[in-house]
Every structure is written in C-alpha cells, then in structure tokens.
C-alpha cells in the first residue's frame, strides 16, 4: 500500500520540487501538463492509453465524450489501480477496519472528553517512540504506526479513574509497541523486552521529572513483556493499521494513476507536505473517531493541492463558511506564506477536483468537510501553548528546500501543507 513503486522511488530521490520564493510550485511545464490532462477528459489521451473500445462500450463508457466518472471507471484505469495496489476495494476495506479499530472500549465510553496524554507529555512520549524505533532500525513510517497503535490502545483501555495508571505504564507500553512492530517487520530477528530496558528507564525518569512521581523508573524486561501481551489483547491482535501517513500515500498514488502521471512533479510536493502535516497533527492530538486518519489525510491532500496551485481555495471551501471566513482560517495555518494562487482555468481545475474526489473515494461535500477539519486541527496546533521541536522522523527526504523553516522546529511541521 502507498505510493506507486516508481513514484515513491522518485520522491525519495528528489527531495522536493523547485519552489520559488513566492511559494508557487507550478511552472510552465506543469501548466502544460494540466492542458494535457484536460485533453484526457476529451478523450485524446484516453484513446492512446485506454483499453480496447469494445471493452469501454461494454463498461458503459461514453467513448466520444467521456466524463470524469467514465475515465475513472474505464477498464484501463481500474487495471492500473489494481496494478499499483490502490483499488476501490482497498478504500472500502480499510475504512471498515478503521471504524472498528477506533471504536472505544467499554470503560472508555464512560470517560469524560479529554486526552489521556496532555500536550507536553504527548510530545515527550512521541519523541521517545521515534527514538526507540530508530534504535531497532524500523522504517520512518513505523513511527506513524506506533503512535496510531498507542492512541488506539488508550482508546480501548482508558478508565476514568485510572489515567495515572496509563501514564505509569507508558514506558513499558511504548517499548512493547515498538517490539511488536519490529517482530512484525522481521520475524527472523530476535526481539526481547531487554532490548528496550535502558531507554524505557530513562523515559520513565523523564516522566517522573515532569510531575508524575508514581512512575517506576526501573523498567524491567518482564514489565515490557507483560505490557506487550496487554496491548495485543486490547487491540484484538490487530496491529496492521491505517495511519494518516498511509492514507495520504494511498490517496496520492490513486490521484497519480487517475491523472495518468501527468502531474507527478506537483504531486510529489503535495505528498511531502501531507506527510509533514500528518506528523504535525499527530504530535498535537490523539487519533480519534471524530477525526479519523482517513479524513485528516483527505483534508491534508486538499490543502496541499491548493498550496501547489492545482486548485483554488474556493474549490474546497466548506459549505457552512463564507469565503472570507474560509480564507481567514486557511491563512491561520499559512503564517508567513503567500496567498494561494491557481493559474489553471476553471474548466481544468474542475476536472482536477473531480479526480481528487475520486482519488479519496468520496463526494465533494465530504472532501470539503475533511479539508475543514484538517484546517481546524492545524490551526489549533499553531495556537498550542506547548512549543514543539522538530517532528520525529522528519528527514531531508520529506522536506523541500524553501518550505523547510530551520530555526523553528514547530514551523517545520506546521508548514506541512504549504
């Protein structure tokens, strides 16, 4: 799952696009690509790359004047989505799995609203997860999985009278999560709780210094092993989860297939910004049923498409907001960034908007809602009293030159959807 293999390889090699000082990621070549994409809608490119005409006719495609829906349902596009492991069925299956995974446990239903981990503790915890994941050579994407599993575990087990217990077991829980992910990543490698004892004990000391004196600073291998079993049981042994990062990668890959790779340079940048945005949001808030990863990922993608100049801001404007209100909210997450500008003719960006909704597998109203939720979450992150450092896992491979704010780690992540 994720980006098309060739597309993802290019992203890892190219660290970003040539971004001008004005923040405009569109150049003449990219605009020409948009023109070609518009030709696709009129059938020119489809005639070259689509399945045989009789197959399209049997599928109900209007071959003389294909619509966005026709192109999306053409045999060729469906085959390409299957070839790159991002078919419609994947969205449906993972959506159902995500809803089930985010269903709170019996004890959690009785809890008052509010996170288990307060902002400062969450920041410390997620940095610790990043550190020990690196120690056992897990991929960067494992950080997203570890954080998502941690939030799901707390969602399933949270008890209104035992929040301090969740903090007390946090070092062992984090170590257990990374141990589980490492075992799942490489079944041939021996991973024991003792591998994490030293790091978990140091983390426990940090928690104790942060105002939690009941945390045991002497974490043992036995404690980690016991917690590993508890985590697996609470999650019903389902440890393969969709994250905001994996959803964003899937959506961008689908968009790239639907646009027949004509927008690959711009989509690389959009993908990078979406991943940075996902990191920033996960540092700020726990995964929850009201703002599930699939919705936030769709919103981040929409914000990224606006930042890339592929869509105008009004294209994803929530129905309940005036344009002035929407513009103000957008500007709050784009501090120090220029106003978005889309130089693409309306007929062309309308086609792109249709591809966007098809890529995320929902209708326009839901896309707008997703963009609204993502903007609100980003805005809350900017106003957070906790000054966060650089997001864990951020590397040169997922940042693009002019959009990387070096002196302010929080800004590095907050510029994620610029």
N, C-alpha and C positions, 0 to 999 in steps of 0.2 A: 504494500500500500504506500501511497505517497506520490512524489513527482515521477513522471515518466523517466525511465533509467537514463536516457540520453540527456534529457532536460536537467535532471538533478546533477548529473556529472558536470554539465556546463556551469551550473550555478556554483558548484564547489570550486571550480577552477577560476571563474571570472569573479571576483569579489563584489561586483556591482556594475551598474551602468555608468556611462559618462554623464554625470549630473551637473548642470550648470549652476552658477551662483544663485540664480533665480528659482532654483528648485524645479525646473522644467525638465522632465525626463523624456520628452517627446522631441525627436529631431525629424528632419525631412524624410529620412528613410522609414522611420516609424509611421509617419503620416501616410507615406506611400503604401505601407503595409495595410493601414486601415482602408485605403482605397481598394486594395486588392480584396480585403475581406468583404467590402460592400459588393464587389463583383461576385464573390462567392454567393451572396444572397440572391443575385440574379441568375445564378446557375453556371457562370463561366468556369470557376474553379471546380465546382462540383462535377461538371461534365468530364473533367480530366481525372479526378481522383475518386469518384464515387463508384458504387457497384454497378453492374450492368443495368440498363434502362428497364428491362422487363422485371428485374427484382424490385426496383424502386416503384414501378407501377403496381406490382402485387402488394407492396407495403403501403399503398395509398398515398404515395408522394406525388405532388403536382410537379412533374419534371419541367414544365415550361416556365413556371413561376414559383419556385419553391420558397416556402416561408421558413422562418427560424425553426418552427416546430418540425417542418418537413426535413430540414437538414439534420436536426438533432436525432430524428428517428430513422434516418436513412440507414440501410444495411451497412454501408461503409463506415459511418461514424460509430454505429453500435459495435462493429467488429473492432474498431480502433480502441474504444473504451474498454472492451474485454481484453484486448491485447496488452493494454497498459494497466490492467487490474483495477480499473476505476468505473465499473459498470453501474447502472441504476441500482441493481440489486445490492451492491455494497452499501450505498447510502441507506437503503431501507433496513438492511440487517443491522448496521452499526447504530442507526437511530434507535431501533428497538432495544438493542443491548445497552445503549447509553441510558435510556429511560429507566431500565431495570436496575442498572448499577447505581443510579443516583436516587433511587427510592430510599428514603430514610428508614433506619431500623425502628423497632417498636419503642425503645427508650428515647430515641431522638425525636419522635413525634410529640413527646411531652415537653420538650425543651423550649425555652424561650428563644426568640431570634437572637442571633449574635454568633460570631465565630468562636471556635474552640481556641484558636491561636490569635492573640492580639497582634496588631501590626508589627511591633518591634520583634516579638518572639517568632512570628512567622518569617520575618526577614532572616533572623539568625538560623532558624531551622532549615529554610530552603537553601541557604548558603552551605550549611553542613551537608545536606543531601548532595549538593553539587560536588563538594569536596570528596566525600567517600565514594561517589560514583566514579570520579576520576581516578581514585586510588586503585580501583579494580578494573580500570580500562573499559568502562562502559561507554557506549556512544553518547554524544550530546543529547540525542533525543530521549535517552533514558531518564534524564532529569525531568522532562515533562511527564513521563510515565510514573516516576516515583512520587512526584508532587500530587498528581491526579489520584494515585492509589492511596496516598496519605489522607487526602481530603475525603475520599470515599470511605475509608476505614473510620474516620471520625464521624462521618455522616451516619454510618451503620451502628456505631457503638456509643455515640455520645450519650451520656447520662446527665440529667440536670443537676444531680447532686455530686457528681464526681469529675468535674472539669479538671481539678488539680491532679487527679489520678492520670488523666490523659497527658498532662504536662510531665508528671513524674516518670512515666514510661516512654516519653518521647525519644530519648537517646536510643533505647533498645528498639523502639518501633521503626525509627529511621534506618538503623543498621539492618533490621530484619527485612525491610522493603528492598534495600539495595542488594542484600543477599539473595532474595527471591528473584530479582531481576537478573542478577548475574547467573544464577543457576539456569534460568530460562534462556538466557543468551548463549550459554555454552555448557551443555550438560556434561562435557568431558572434564571440566575443570573443577577441582575440589574447592568448595567454598564453605568455610565454617564460621561460626559466630566469633571465634577467637580472632579472626582477621580484622574485626572491627572494634575490639575491646578498647584499645588505646584511644582511637578517635572518638568513640562514643563517650568515654570517660571525660575527655576534655570538653566535649559538648555539654555534658552534664554539669561540669564546673561552671561553664558559661551561663547555663540556665540558673544555677544557684546564685551566681553573682547578679543576675538580672531580676532577682526578687522572688525566687522560688526555692526556699530553703529545704523543702521536703524532698527535693530531687536527690537521689542517691548518686554520688559521684563515682562510686566504684561499680561500674557496669561490668558484668561477667558474661562469658560465652553462654552460660546456662540461661541468663536473663534474655539474651538475644534469641536463642533457640526457642524458648517458650513463647516469646512475643511473635516470632515468625509463624508459629502454629496458630496463634490467636488471630493474626492478620489474615491468614489463608482461610480460616473458618469464617471469619466475619465477612469476607468477600466471596464466600462460597467457592473458593479456589479459582475464581475467575480473575486472572492477573493480566490478561491481554485486553487493554482498554484503549478507547479512542481518546486522544487528547486534543487540545486546541491546536497544537502543532500538527498533529497527524490529519485533522480535519482540514486545516489550511492547505497542507500539501496535497491532499486529495482534490480539493476544490480547484486549486491552481492547475493541477495536472489535467483535470477534466476540461477546464477552460482552454488549456493549451491544445487539447485534442479537438475540441469543438471549433476553435479558431484555426485549425489545421497548421499550427505552429507559426502562423504569420505574425504573432505578437510576442514571440518568445523573449526578446530582449526586455521589453517592458514588463512582462510577467515575471521575469527573474527578479526585477527590482521590487515588484509588488509582493512576491513571495517572501523576500528577505524582510521587508517591512512588516509583513503579517507575523512572521516568526518573532521578530523583536517585540511587536505589540503583544503577542501571546505571552512572552516571558514577563513583560511588564505587568500585565493583568494578573498573572498567576502569583507574582510577588505580592500583589496588593490584596487579592481576595481569594477565598477558597472556592473550589469548584462546587457548584450548587445547582439544584433542579431549576431554579428560576432563570439562571443564565448558563445553560449547559454549554460545553465546549463547542458543539456543532454550530450553535447560534452565534457565539462570540467570534468564531473563525469566519463565518459568513460576513459578519459585520466588519471585521478587520480587512477582509478582502475588498469589500465595497469602499471602505475608507482609502485603501491602497490604490484602487483603480481611479479614484478622484485625484489623489496625490500624484499619480502618474500621468494625469491629463487625458486618460482614456474615457472618463465620464465627467460630466459637470456635476457640481454639488447638488443641484436640484433633482438630478436623476434618482438619488437615494433619499430624498427629503421625506421624513416621516409625515404621514397624513395629518397627524394631530398638531404639528408645529407649523407656524408661518415660516416663510423663507428667512426672514430676519432672525427669528428665534433659532432656526437650524444653523444659520451661518454663524451666530454667536457661539453656539455650543461647539461647532466644529473648530472655530478659532481658539477656543479654550484648550484644545488638545494640540494645537498647532502653534504654540507660543514661539515667537521669533521666526516663524515660517511665512512665506508669501501666500497671498490668497490663491486658491487653486484656479487653474485656467485650463479649459478644454477647448482646443482649437479645432476639434473634429466637428463637421457639420452634423446637425441634429439627426438627419436620417441615418447617418453612420453610427452615432453613439446609441441611438435607439436599438439598432441591431446588436451592438455590444451588450446593451442592457439585457436584451433577450438571451444572449449567450450566458451572461452572468447568472441569471435566474435558473437557466437550465443546468449550469455547472454545479450550483449548490442544491439543485433538486427541489426548488420551492417556487412560490409565486412572488410577484413584485411586492405585495403588501408585507409578506413575511421578511423579504430581503430588507425592506425599509425599517421594519421593526428591529431586525438584527443589527443594522447599522446604528440605529438609535441607542440600543442597549450597549453596544461597543463604545460609542462616543461618551455615554454617561459614565461607564466604568472607567474609561481613560481619564475623563475629567475629574472623577473622584480621586483617581490615583495621583493626578497632578496636585490636588489640594490636600493630600495626605500630610499630616504633621510629621510623619516619620521620613527622615531623609535617607533614602535608599542609595546604596552604592551601585556599582555596575551589576546588571542582572547576571546570575550564574549561567555559565555555559556560553556567554556571548563571545564570539571569536571573530577574527578578521574575515572568516568565510561567510559570515552572515551580517556584515555591516558594509555599507557603501560609503566611500570616502567623505563626500561633502555633508552627508547626513549623520555622521558619527561625531557627537559632541564629546570631546575627550575630557574636558575638565570637570564635567558634572556627570557622574555615573548614572544618576536618575534620568538625566536628559537623553543619554544614550538610548535608553529603553523607551522613554516617552516619545521619542521621535520615530517610533516604530512604524507608524503608518503615514509618515510624511511622503 
